[in-house]
Amino acid sequence: MIDLNSKQRKLLEKAAHPLSPLVIVGQEGVTDGVTAMLSSQLEKHELVKLKFNEYKEEKEELAAGLAQATNSTLVRIIGNIATFYRESSDEEKRNFKRQLDKLA
C-alpha cells in the first residue's frame, strides 16, 4: 500500500472515471474468491473498480480490508463503487508510476 497525496489521488480518480466495475461484492460478501479476483484484476489493470451490490452499510470497512488483503491502495469510494490501485509487478504494464512519481 502506498499513501497517495491529493494530486496523485486526483490523477487516479480521473483515470478511473470511464472504467466499469470488474469485481462485484454480492450476497456472499467479501469471500476469498472476491479477494483473489480483485488481486488478479489489479495485476492486469493496476486500477480497478469494485461494486458493492450487498453489504453497502459496511463498504468502508470491507474496502479497507480488501485493500490490505490485496496489498493495494483504496483510492476512493463514491456511492457503492470503490476504486483500488496497485502497481503492476511487470514493469511494461506500469501505466501510472511515472505520473504518480512526478506528483509525489
Protein Blocks (a to p, Z undefined) as FASTA:
>chain_A
ZZddfklmmmmmmmmmmpccfbdcdfkopafklmmmmmmmmmmnopacdddfbhklmmmm
mmmmmmmmnopacfbdehjaccdddddfblklmmklmmmmmmZZ
